[in-house]
Amino acid sequence: MRIIQAVILLGFFTTIGVFAVQNRGVVNLSFASWTLSAPVAILIVAVYFLGMLSGWTVTAFVSRSVRRVIERPRS
């Protein structure tokens, strides 16, 4: 099983490496009054991690809210 996981992980990293090498072009990202110029691969990785962070935050908030509703004693 560990060999299968290692092969999948190696394939994932290989795909990321190929993507990064093939997308070295610089793009401009504008938001409000600031502009950022960076390679496509770096922007995609940054957006991915921001999405993971926001997803964990929303999941934690919802699970905590549900837990508080369940634990509240009924009068």
PDB file with SEQRES, HELIX, SHEET and CRYST1 records, atoms N, CA, C and O in Angstrom:
SEQRES   1 A   75  MET ARG ILE ILE GLN ALA VAL ILE LEU LEU GLY PHE PHE          
SEQRES   2 A   75  THR THR ILE GLY VAL PHE ALA VAL GLN ASN ARG GLY VAL          
SEQRES   3 A   75  VAL ASN LEU SER PHE ALA SER TRP THR LEU SER ALA PRO          
SEQRES   4 A   75  VAL ALA ILE LEU ILE VAL ALA VAL TYR PHE LEU GLY MET          
SEQRES   5 A   75  LEU SER GLY TRP THR VAL THR ALA PHE VAL SER ARG SER          
SEQRES   6 A   75  VAL ARG ARG VAL ILE GLU ARG PRO ARG SER                      
HELIX    1 AA1 ARG A    2  GLN A   22  1                                  21    
HELIX    2 AA2 VAL A   40  GLU A   71  1                                  32    
SHEET    1 AA1 2 VAL A  26  PHE A  31  0                                        
SHEET    2 AA1 2 TRP A  34  PRO A  39 -1                                        
CRYST1    1.000    1.000    1.000  90.00  90.00  90.00 P 1           1          
ATOM      1  N   MET A   1       0.819  -1.197   0.000  1.00  0.00           N  
ATOM      2  CA  MET A   1       0.000   0.000   0.000  1.00  0.00           C  
ATOM      3  C   MET A   1       0.860   1.258   0.000  1.00  0.00           C  
ATOM      4  O   MET A   1       0.537   2.243  -0.662  1.00  0.00           O  
ATOM      5  N   ARG A   2       1.970   1.213   0.757  1.00  0.00           N  
ATOM      6  CA  ARG A   2       2.843   2.385   0.805  1.00  0.00           C  
ATOM      7  C   ARG A   2       3.483   2.656  -0.559  1.00  0.00           C  
ATOM      8  O   ARG A   2       3.727   3.808  -0.917  1.00  0.00           O  
ATOM      9  N   ILE A   3       3.748   1.609  -1.302  1.00  0.00           N  
ATOM     10  CA  ILE A   3       4.338   1.783  -2.633  1.00  0.00           C  
ATOM     11  C   ILE A   3       3.343   2.493  -3.551  1.00  0.00           C  
ATOM     12  O   ILE A   3       3.728   3.368  -4.326  1.00  0.00           O  
ATOM     13  N   ILE A   4       2.081   2.122  -3.465  1.00  0.00           N  
ATOM     14  CA  ILE A   4       1.050   2.774  -4.287  1.00  0.00           C  
ATOM     15  C   ILE A   4       0.942   4.249  -3.910  1.00  0.00           C  
ATOM     16  O   ILE A   4       0.842   5.105  -4.789  1.00  0.00           O  
ATOM     17  N   GLN A   5       0.961   4.554  -2.607  1.00  0.00           N  
ATOM     18  CA  GLN A   5       0.900   5.942  -2.162  1.00  0.00           C  
ATOM     19  C   GLN A   5       2.126   6.721  -2.630  1.00  0.00           C  
ATOM     20  O   GLN A   5       2.010   7.879  -3.031  1.00  0.00           O  
ATOM     21  N   ALA A   6       3.285   6.097  -2.582  1.00  0.00           N  
ATOM     22  CA  ALA A   6       4.512   6.758  -3.027  1.00  0.00           C  
ATOM     23  C   ALA A   6       4.457   7.036  -4.529  1.00  0.00           C  
ATOM     24  O   ALA A   6       4.873   8.104  -4.977  1.00  0.00           O  
ATOM     25  N   VAL A   7       3.951   6.089  -5.301  1.00  0.00           N  
ATOM     26  CA  VAL A   7       3.838   6.286  -6.752  1.00  0.00           C  
ATOM     27  C   VAL A   7       2.856   7.411  -7.064  1.00  0.00           C  
ATOM     28  O   VAL A   7       3.117   8.238  -7.937  1.00  0.00           O  
ATOM     29  N   ILE A   8       1.741   7.445  -6.364  1.00  0.00           N  
ATOM     30  CA  ILE A   8       0.753   8.522  -6.582  1.00  0.00           C  
ATOM     31  C   ILE A   8       1.351   9.868  -6.206  1.00  0.00           C  
ATOM     32  O   ILE A   8       1.180  10.843  -6.939  1.00  0.00           O  
ATOM     33  N   LEU A   9       2.057   9.940  -5.066  1.00  0.00           N  
ATOM     34  CA  LEU A   9       2.686  11.184  -4.642  1.00  0.00           C  
ATOM     35  C   LEU A   9       3.762  11.623  -5.632  1.00  0.00           C  
ATOM     36  O   LEU A   9       3.865  12.808  -5.950  1.00  0.00           O  
ATOM     37  N   LEU A  10       4.550  10.692  -6.112  1.00  0.00           N  
ATOM     38  CA  LEU A  10       5.583  11.010  -7.104  1.00  0.00           C  
ATOM     39  C   LEU A  10       4.948  11.518  -8.398  1.00  0.00           C  
ATOM     40  O   LEU A  10       5.438  12.479  -8.992  1.00  0.00           O  
ATOM     41  N   GLY A  11       3.878  10.889  -8.834  1.00  0.00           N  
ATOM     42  CA  GLY A  11       3.162  11.357 -10.022  1.00  0.00           C  
ATOM     43  C   GLY A  11       2.593  12.757  -9.830  1.00  0.00           C  
ATOM     44  O   GLY A  11       2.635  13.581 -10.745  1.00  0.00           O  
ATOM     45  N   PHE A  12       2.059  13.026  -8.634  1.00  0.00           N  
ATOM     46  CA  PHE A  12       1.513  14.350  -8.322  1.00  0.00           C  
ATOM     47  C   PHE A  12       2.612  15.408  -8.394  1.00  0.00           C  
ATOM     48  O   PHE A  12       2.426  16.451  -9.020  1.00  0.00           O  
ATOM     49  N   PHE A  13       3.766  15.143  -7.752  1.00  0.00           N  
ATOM     50  CA  PHE A  13       4.866  16.104  -7.781  1.00  0.00           C  
ATOM     51  C   PHE A  13       5.442  16.271  -9.183  1.00  0.00           C  
ATOM     52  O   PHE A  13       5.845  17.374  -9.553  1.00  0.00           O  
ATOM     53  N   THR A  14       5.487  15.213  -9.957  1.00  0.00           N  
ATOM     54  CA  THR A  14       5.960  15.299 -11.336  1.00  0.00           C  
ATOM     55  C   THR A  14       5.031  16.185 -12.159  1.00  0.00           C  
ATOM     56  O   THR A  14       5.489  17.020 -12.940  1.00  0.00           O  
ATOM     57  N   THR A  15       3.730  15.999 -11.981  1.00  0.00           N  
ATOM     58  CA  THR A  15       2.754  16.824 -12.697  1.00  0.00           C  
ATOM     59  C   THR A  15       2.902  18.289 -12.318  1.00  0.00           C  
ATOM     60  O   THR A  15       2.843  19.158 -13.188  1.00  0.00           O  
ATOM     61  N   ILE A  16       3.091  18.575 -11.039  1.00  0.00           N  
ATOM     62  CA  ILE A  16       3.278  19.954 -10.593  1.00  0.00           C  
ATOM     63  C   ILE A  16       4.553  20.535 -11.197  1.00  0.00           C  
ATOM     64  O   ILE A  16       4.564  21.682 -11.643  1.00  0.00           O  
ATOM     65  N   GLY A  17       5.621  19.750 -11.212  1.00  0.00           N  
ATOM     66  CA  GLY A  17       6.879  20.228 -11.791  1.00  0.00           C  
ATOM     67  C   GLY A  17       6.753  20.531 -13.275  1.00  0.00           C  
ATOM     68  O   GLY A  17       7.240  21.561 -13.740  1.00  0.00           O  
ATOM     69  N   VAL A  18       6.109  19.651 -14.019  1.00  0.00           N  
ATOM     70  CA  VAL A  18       5.915  19.874 -15.457  1.00  0.00           C  
ATOM     71  C   VAL A  18       5.056  21.119 -15.682  1.00  0.00           C  
ATOM     72  O   VAL A  18       5.346  21.931 -16.559  1.00  0.00           O  
ATOM     73  N   PHE A  19       3.998  21.259 -14.880  1.00  0.00           N  
ATOM     74  CA  PHE A  19       3.137  22.440 -14.997  1.00  0.00           C  
ATOM     75  C   PHE A  19       3.927  23.723 -14.738  1.00  0.00           C  
ATOM     76  O   PHE A  19       3.788  24.697 -15.477  1.00  0.00           O  
ATOM     77  N   ALA A  20       4.755  23.726 -13.692  1.00  0.00           N  
ATOM     78  CA  ALA A  20       5.532  24.916 -13.361  1.00  0.00           C  
ATOM     79  C   ALA A  20       6.536  25.268 -14.463  1.00  0.00           C  
ATOM     80  O   ALA A  20       6.736  26.444 -14.767  1.00  0.00           O  
ATOM     81  N   VAL A  21       7.162  24.258 -15.057  1.00  0.00           N  
ATOM     82  CA  VAL A  21       8.144  24.512 -16.117  1.00  0.00           C  
ATOM     83  C   VAL A  21       7.457  25.037 -17.379  1.00  0.00           C  
ATOM     84  O   VAL A  21       7.987  25.921 -18.051  1.00  0.00           O  
ATOM     85  N   GLN A  22       6.294  24.502 -17.699  1.00  0.00           N  
ATOM     86  CA  GLN A  22       5.610  24.907 -18.924  1.00  0.00           C  
ATOM     87  C   GLN A  22       4.859  26.235 -18.784  1.00  0.00           C  
ATOM     88  O   GLN A  22       4.476  26.822 -19.795  1.00  0.00           O  
ATOM     89  N   ASN A  23       4.642  26.716 -17.575  1.00  0.00           N  
ATOM     90  CA  ASN A  23       3.898  27.956 -17.365  1.00  0.00           C  
ATOM     91  C   ASN A  23       4.745  28.987 -16.633  1.00  0.00           C  
ATOM     92  O   ASN A  23       4.386  29.464 -15.557  1.00  0.00           O  
ATOM     93  N   ARG A  24       5.869  29.315 -17.240  1.00  0.00           N  
ATOM     94  CA  ARG A  24       6.764  30.295 -16.641  1.00  0.00           C  
ATOM     95  C   ARG A  24       6.426  31.719 -17.044  1.00  0.00           C  
ATOM     96  O   ARG A  24       7.073  32.662 -16.587  1.00  0.00           O  
ATOM     97  N   GLY A  25       5.428  31.888 -17.888  1.00  0.00           N  
ATOM     98  CA  GLY A  25       5.052  33.222 -18.327  1.00  0.00           C  
ATOM     99  C   GLY A  25       4.541  34.073 -17.181  1.00  0.00           C  
ATOM    100  O   GLY A  25       3.889  33.574 -16.264  1.00  0.00           O  
ATOM    101  N   VAL A  26       4.838  35.352 -17.240  1.00  0.00           N  
ATOM    102  CA  VAL A  26       4.421  36.286 -16.203  1.00  0.00           C  
ATOM    103  C   VAL A  26       3.064  36.870 -16.576  1.00  0.00           C  
ATOM    104  O   VAL A  26       2.829  37.251 -17.722  1.00  0.00           O  
ATOM    105  N   VAL A  27       2.172  36.933 -15.584  1.00  0.00           N  
ATOM    106  CA  VAL A  27       0.863  37.543 -15.778  1.00  0.00           C  
ATOM    107  C   VAL A  27       0.697  38.661 -14.765  1.00  0.00           C  
ATOM    108  O   VAL A  27       1.332  38.665 -13.711  1.00  0.00           O  
ATOM    109  N   ASN A  28      -0.166  39.606 -15.101  1.00  0.00           N  
ATOM    110  CA  ASN A  28      -0.457  40.718 -14.209  1.00  0.00           C  
ATOM    111  C   ASN A  28      -1.793  40.478 -13.523  1.00  0.00           C  
ATOM    112  O   ASN A  28      -2.787  40.156 -14.172  1.00  0.00           O  
ATOM    113  N   LEU A  29      -1.806  40.635 -12.217  1.00  0.00           N  
ATOM    114  CA  LEU A  29      -3.022  40.494 -11.425  1.00  0.00           C  
ATOM    115  C   LEU A  29      -3.322  41.847 -10.806  1.00  0.00           C  
ATOM    116  O   LEU A  29      -2.496  42.398 -10.079  1.00  0.00           O  
ATOM    117  N   SER A  30      -4.501  42.383 -11.090  1.00  0.00           N  
ATOM    118  CA  SER A  30      -4.889  43.686 -10.557  1.00  0.00           C  
ATOM    119  C   SER A  30      -6.074  43.528  -9.624  1.00  0.00           C  
ATOM    120  O   SER A  30      -7.042  42.837  -9.941  1.00  0.00           O  
ATOM    121  N   PHE A  31      -5.988  44.174  -8.469  1.00  0.00           N  
ATOM    122  CA  PHE A  31      -7.082  44.181  -7.507  1.00  0.00           C  
ATOM    123  C   PHE A  31      -7.085  45.528  -6.807  1.00  0.00           C  
ATOM    124  O   PHE A  31      -6.095  45.940  -6.202  1.00  0.00           O  
ATOM    125  N   ALA A  32      -8.214  46.201  -6.905  1.00  0.00           N  
ATOM    126  CA  ALA A  32      -8.371  47.538  -6.305  1.00  0.00           C  
ATOM    127  C   ALA A  32      -7.263  48.453  -6.830  1.00  0.00           C  
ATOM    128  O   ALA A  32      -7.228  48.751  -8.024  1.00  0.00           O  
ATOM    129  N   SER A  33      -6.361  48.901  -5.959  1.00  0.00           N  
ATOM    130  CA  SER A  33      -5.344  49.855  -6.406  1.00  0.00           C  
ATOM    131  C   SER A  33      -3.958  49.235  -6.550  1.00  0.00           C  
ATOM    132  O   SER A  33      -3.003  49.955  -6.841  1.00  0.00           O  
ATOM    133  N   TRP A  34      -3.819  47.942  -6.359  1.00  0.00           N  
ATOM    134  CA  TRP A  34      -2.495  47.346  -6.478  1.00  0.00           C  
ATOM    135  C   TRP A  34      -2.444  46.334  -7.611  1.00  0.00           C  
ATOM    136  O   TRP A  34      -3.451  45.733  -7.986  1.00  0.00           O  
ATOM    137  N   THR A  35      -1.237  46.166  -8.145  1.00  0.00           N  
ATOM    138  CA  THR A  35      -1.004  45.238  -9.248  1.00  0.00           C  
ATOM    139  C   THR A  35       0.164  44.326  -8.881  1.00  0.00           C  
ATOM    140  O   THR A  35       1.152  44.763  -8.290  1.00  0.00           O  
ATOM    141  N   LEU A  36       0.030  43.056  -9.241  1.00  0.00           N  
ATOM    142  CA  LEU A  36       1.063  42.074  -8.961  1.00  0.00           C  
ATOM    143  C   LEU A  36       1.435  41.377 -10.254  1.00  0.00           C  
ATOM    144  O   LEU A  36       0.560  40.938 -11.000  1.00  0.00           O  
ATOM    145  N   SER A  37       2.719  41.274 -10.521  1.00  0.00           N  
ATOM    146  CA  SER A  37       3.213  40.523 -11.675  1.00  0.00           C  
ATOM    147  C   SER A  37       3.980  39.310 -11.170  1.00  0.00           C  
ATOM    148  O   SER A  37       4.955  39.442 -10.429  1.00  0.00           O  
ATOM    149  N   ALA A  38       3.527  38.118 -11.580  1.00  0.00           N  
ATOM    150  CA  ALA A  38       4.169  36.879 -11.122  1.00  0.00           C  
ATOM    151  C   ALA A  38       3.914  35.780 -12.138  1.00  0.00           C  
ATOM    152  O   ALA A  38       2.985  35.880 -12.940  1.00  0.00           O  
ATOM    153  N   PRO A  39       4.729  34.734 -12.115  1.00  0.00           N  
ATOM    154  CA  PRO A  39       4.489  33.588 -13.004  1.00  0.00           C  
ATOM    155  C   PRO A  39       3.149  32.919 -12.683  1.00  0.00           C  
ATOM    156  O   PRO A  39       2.687  32.941 -11.542  1.00  0.00           O  
ATOM    157  N   VAL A  40       2.545  32.335 -13.697  1.00  0.00           N  
ATOM    158  CA  VAL A  40       1.234  31.697 -13.563  1.00  0.00           C  
ATOM    159  C   VAL A  40       1.264  30.620 -12.486  1.00  0.00           C  
ATOM    160  O   VAL A  40       0.347  30.543 -11.668  1.00  0.00           O  
ATOM    161  N   ALA A  41       2.288  29.798 -12.472  1.00  0.00           N  
ATOM    162  CA  ALA A  41       2.356  28.682 -11.526  1.00  0.00           C  
ATOM    163  C   ALA A  41       2.360  29.184 -10.084  1.00  0.00           C  
ATOM    164  O   ALA A  41       1.697  28.597  -9.229  1.00  0.00           O  
ATOM    165  N   ILE A  42       3.086  30.245  -9.805  1.00  0.00           N  
ATOM    166  CA  ILE A  42       3.140  30.781  -8.437  1.00  0.00           C  
ATOM    167  C   ILE A  42       1.788  31.335  -8.024  1.00  0.00           C  
ATOM    168  O   ILE A  42       1.354  31.129  -6.890  1.00  0.00           O  
ATOM    169  N   LEU A  43       1.123  32.031  -8.924  1.00  0.00           N  
ATOM    170  CA  LEU A  43      -0.200  32.560  -8.599  1.00  0.00           C  
ATOM    171  C   LEU A  43      -1.203  31.442  -8.335  1.00  0.00           C  
ATOM    172  O   LEU A  43      -2.028  31.547  -7.426  1.00  0.00           O  
ATOM    173  N   ILE A  44      -1.136  30.379  -9.122  1.00  0.00           N  
ATOM    174  CA  ILE A  44      -2.064  29.266  -8.920  1.00  0.00           C  
ATOM    175  C   ILE A  44      -1.797  28.587  -7.575  1.00  0.00           C  
ATOM    176  O   ILE A  44      -2.744  28.236  -6.871  1.00  0.00           O  
ATOM    177  N   VAL A  45      -0.541  28.398  -7.209  1.00  0.00           N  
ATOM    178  CA  VAL A  45      -0.221  27.793  -5.917  1.00  0.00           C  
ATOM    179  C   VAL A  45      -0.699  28.703  -4.777  1.00  0.00           C  
ATOM    180  O   VAL A  45      -1.245  28.215  -3.787  1.00  0.00           O  
ATOM    181  N   ALA A  46      -0.500  30.011  -4.906  1.00  0.00           N  
ATOM    182  CA  ALA A  46      -0.951  30.949  -3.872  1.00  0.00           C  
ATOM    183  C   ALA A  46      -2.466  30.916  -3.717  1.00  0.00           C  
ATOM    184  O   ALA A  46      -2.978  30.903  -2.597  1.00  0.00           O  
ATOM    185  N   VAL A  47      -3.181  30.902  -4.831  1.00  0.00           N  
ATOM    186  CA  VAL A  47      -4.642  30.836  -4.771  1.00  0.00           C  
ATOM    187  C   VAL A  47      -5.095  29.511  -4.172  1.00  0.00           C  
ATOM    188  O   VAL A  47      -6.069  29.480  -3.420  1.00  0.00           O  
ATOM    189  N   TYR A  48      -4.423  28.437  -4.484  1.00  0.00           N  
ATOM    190  CA  TYR A  48      -4.747  27.125  -3.925  1.00  0.00           C  
ATOM    191  C   TYR A  48      -4.614  27.143  -2.401  1.00  0.00           C  
ATOM    192  O   TYR A  48      -5.506  26.681  -1.689  1.00  0.00           O  
ATOM    193  N   PHE A  49      -3.494  27.678  -1.906  1.00  0.00           N  
ATOM    194  CA  PHE A  49      -3.299  27.711  -0.457  1.00  0.00           C  
ATOM    195  C   PHE A  49      -4.271  28.661   0.225  1.00  0.00           C  
ATOM    196  O   PHE A  49      -4.726  28.372   1.332  1.00  0.00           O  
ATOM    197  N   LEU A  50      -4.600  29.780  -0.396  1.00  0.00           N  
ATOM    198  CA  LEU A  50      -5.614  30.672   0.174  1.00  0.00           C  
ATOM    199  C   LEU A  50      -6.970  29.980   0.230  1.00  0.00           C  
ATOM    200  O   LEU A  50      -7.722  30.167   1.187  1.00  0.00           O  
ATOM    201  N   GLY A  51      -7.286  29.192  -0.776  1.00  0.00           N  
ATOM    202  CA  GLY A  51      -8.529  28.429  -0.776  1.00  0.00           C  
ATOM    203  C   GLY A  51      -8.548  27.377   0.322  1.00  0.00           C  
ATOM    204  O   GLY A  51      -9.573  27.174   0.972  1.00  0.00           O  
ATOM    205  N   MET A  52      -7.410  26.703   0.533  1.00  0.00           N  
ATOM    206  CA  MET A  52      -7.329  25.720   1.618  1.00  0.00           C  
ATOM    207  C   MET A  52      -7.525  26.398   2.966  1.00  0.00           C  
ATOM    208  O   MET A  52      -8.248  25.888   3.822  1.00  0.00           O  
ATOM    209  N   LEU A  53      -6.884  27.541   3.157  1.00  0.00           N  
ATOM    210  CA  LEU A  53      -7.000  28.270   4.421  1.00  0.00           C  
ATOM    211  C   LEU A  53      -8.432  28.715   4.668  1.00  0.00           C  
ATOM    212  O   LEU A  53      -8.953  28.552   5.771  1.00  0.00           O  
ATOM    213  N   SER A  54      -9.065  29.270   3.658  1.00  0.00           N  
ATOM    214  CA  SER A  54     -10.448  29.713   3.837  1.00  0.00           C  
ATOM    215  C   SER A  54     -11.386  28.521   4.019  1.00  0.00           C  
ATOM    216  O   SER A  54     -12.352  28.623   4.776  1.00  0.00           O  
ATOM    217  N   GLY A  55     -11.139  27.423   3.366  1.00  0.00           N  
ATOM    218  CA  GLY A  55     -11.959  26.232   3.535  1.00  0.00           C  
ATOM    219  C   GLY A  55     -11.862  25.676   4.942  1.00  0.00           C  
ATOM    220  O   GLY A  55     -12.875  25.300   5.532  1.00  0.00           O  
ATOM    221  N   TRP A  56     -10.638  25.619   5.496  1.00  0.00           N  
ATOM    222  CA  TRP A  56     -10.474  25.140   6.865  1.00  0.00           C  
ATOM    223  C   TRP A  56     -11.163  26.073   7.851  1.00  0.00           C  
ATOM    224  O   TRP A  56     -11.760  25.621   8.828  1.00  0.00           O  
ATOM    225  N   THR A  57     -11.080  27.383   7.594  1.00  0.00           N  
ATOM    226  CA  THR A  57     -11.711  28.351   8.486  1.00  0.00           C  
ATOM    227  C   THR A  57     -13.219  28.186   8.489  1.00  0.00           C  
ATOM    228  O   THR A  57     -13.834  28.163   9.555  1.00  0.00           O  
ATOM    229  N   VAL A  58     -13.823  28.070   7.319  1.00  0.00           N  
ATOM    230  CA  VAL A  58     -15.275  27.903   7.231  1.00  0.00           C  
ATOM    231  C   VAL A  58     -15.693  26.577   7.861  1.00  0.00           C  
ATOM    232  O   VAL A  58     -16.694  26.527   8.575  1.00  0.00           O  
ATOM    233  N   THR A  59     -14.953  25.515   7.610  1.00  0.00           N  
ATOM    234  CA  THR A  59     -15.280  24.214   8.189  1.00  0.00           C  
ATOM    235  C   THR A  59     -15.207  24.262   9.710  1.00  0.00           C  
ATOM    236  O   THR A  59     -16.087  23.729  10.386  1.00  0.00           O  
ATOM    237  N   ALA A  60     -14.182  24.885  10.251  1.00  0.00           N  
ATOM    238  CA  ALA A  60     -14.053  24.997  11.704  1.00  0.00           C  
ATOM    239  C   ALA A  60     -15.195  25.822  12.285  1.00  0.00           C  
ATOM    240  O   ALA A  60     -15.751  25.473  13.326  1.00  0.00           O  
ATOM    241  N   PHE A  61     -15.539  26.904  11.621  1.00  0.00           N  
ATOM    242  CA  PHE A  61     -16.630  27.758  12.095  1.00  0.00           C  
ATOM    243  C   PHE A  61     -17.950  26.998  12.115  1.00  0.00           C  
ATOM    244  O   PHE A  61     -18.688  27.063  13.099  1.00  0.00           O  
ATOM    245  N   VAL A  62     -18.248  26.292  11.058  1.00  0.00           N  
ATOM    246  CA  VAL A  62     -19.512  25.551  10.976  1.00  0.00           C  
ATOM    247  C   VAL A  62     -19.541  24.425  11.998  1.00  0.00           C  
ATOM    248  O   VAL A  62     -20.554  24.244  12.675  1.00  0.00           O  
ATOM    249  N   SER A  63     -18.462  23.664  12.129  1.00  0.00           N  
ATOM    250  CA  SER A  63     -18.462  22.554  13.088  1.00  0.00           C  
ATOM    251  C   SER A  63     -18.571  23.075  14.519  1.00  0.00           C  
ATOM    252  O   SER A  63     -19.245  22.457  15.343  1.00  0.00           O  
ATOM    253  N   ARG A  64     -17.927  24.190  14.828  1.00  0.00           N  
ATOM    254  CA  ARG A  64     -18.040  24.770  16.163  1.00  0.00           C  
ATOM    255  C   ARG A  64     -19.454  25.256  16.423  1.00  0.00           C  
ATOM    256  O   ARG A  64     -19.972  25.072  17.525  1.00  0.00           O  
ATOM    257  N   SER A  65     -20.085  25.868  15.442  1.00  0.00           N  
ATOM    258  CA  SER A  65     -21.457  26.332  15.594  1.00  0.00           C  
ATOM    259  C   SER A  65     -22.412  25.172  15.806  1.00  0.00           C  
ATOM    260  O   SER A  65     -23.297  25.244  16.660  1.00  0.00           O  
ATOM    261  N   VAL A  66     -22.245  24.111  15.044  1.00  0.00           N  
ATOM    262  CA  VAL A  66     -23.105  22.930  15.196  1.00  0.00           C  
ATOM    263  C   VAL A  66     -22.897  22.312  16.572  1.00  0.00           C  
ATOM    264  O   VAL A  66     -23.862  21.922  17.229  1.00  0.00           O  
ATOM    265  N   ARG A  67     -21.647  22.220  17.012  1.00  0.00           N  
ATOM    266  CA  ARG A  67     -21.356  21.654  18.330  1.00  0.00           C  
ATOM    267  C   ARG A  67     -21.999  22.472  19.439  1.00  0.00           C  
ATOM    268  O   ARG A  67     -22.523  21.903  20.396  1.00  0.00           O  
ATOM    269  N   ARG A  68     -21.971  23.804  19.328  1.00  0.00           N  
ATOM    270  CA  ARG A  68     -22.596  24.651  20.341  1.00  0.00           C  
ATOM    271  C   ARG A  68     -24.109  24.474  20.364  1.00  0.00           C  
ATOM    272  O   ARG A  68     -24.715  24.494  21.436  1.00  0.00           O  
ATOM    273  N   VAL A  69     -24.724  24.303  19.207  1.00  0.00           N  
ATOM    274  CA  VAL A  69     -26.167  24.099  19.160  1.00  0.00           C  
ATOM    275  C   VAL A  69     -26.531  22.765  19.794  1.00  0.00           C  
ATOM    276  O   VAL A  69     -27.522  22.677  20.519  1.00  0.00           O  
ATOM    277  N   ILE A  70     -25.754  21.738  19.533  1.00  0.00           N  
ATOM    278  CA  ILE A  70     -26.026  20.412  20.072  1.00  0.00           C  
ATOM    279  C   ILE A  70     -25.823  20.375  21.579  1.00  0.00           C  
ATOM    280  O   ILE A  70     -26.600  19.735  22.287  1.00  0.00           O  
ATOM    281  N   GLU A  71     -24.786  21.055  22.087  1.00  0.00           N  
ATOM    282  CA  GLU A  71     -24.462  21.009  23.511  1.00  0.00           C  
ATOM    283  C   GLU A  71     -25.375  21.889  24.364  1.00  0.00           C  
ATOM    284  O   GLU A  71     -25.422  21.704  25.580  1.00  0.00           O  
ATOM    285  N   ARG A  72     -26.092  22.825  23.780  1.00  0.00           N  
ATOM    286  CA  ARG A  72     -26.918  23.747  24.551  1.00  0.00           C  
ATOM    287  C   ARG A  72     -28.065  22.969  25.221  1.00  0.00           C  
ATOM    288  O   ARG A  72     -28.821  22.271  24.545  1.00  0.00           O  
ATOM    289  N   PRO A  73     -28.188  23.095  26.547  1.00  0.00           N  
ATOM    290  CA  PRO A  73     -29.277  22.387  27.228  1.00  0.00           C  
ATOM    291  C   PRO A  73     -30.632  23.009  26.880  1.00  0.00           C  
ATOM    292  O   PRO A  73     -30.762  24.222  26.711  1.00  0.00           O  
ATOM    293  N   ARG A  74     -31.616  22.147  26.781  1.00  0.00           N  
ATOM    294  CA  ARG A  74     -32.963  22.608  26.462  1.00  0.00           C  
ATOM    295  C   ARG A  74     -33.702  22.967  27.745  1.00  0.00           C  
ATOM    296  O   ARG A  74     -33.596  22.274  28.757  1.00  0.00           O  
ATOM    297  N   SER A  75     -34.438  24.042  27.683  1.00  0.00           N  
ATOM    298  CA  SER A  75     -35.180  24.483  28.869  1.00  0.00           C  
ATOM    299  C   SER A  75     -36.578  23.929  28.891  1.00  0.00           C  
ATOM    300  O   SER A  75     -37.336  24.204  29.821  1.00  0.00           O  
TER     301      SER A  75                                                      
END                                                                             
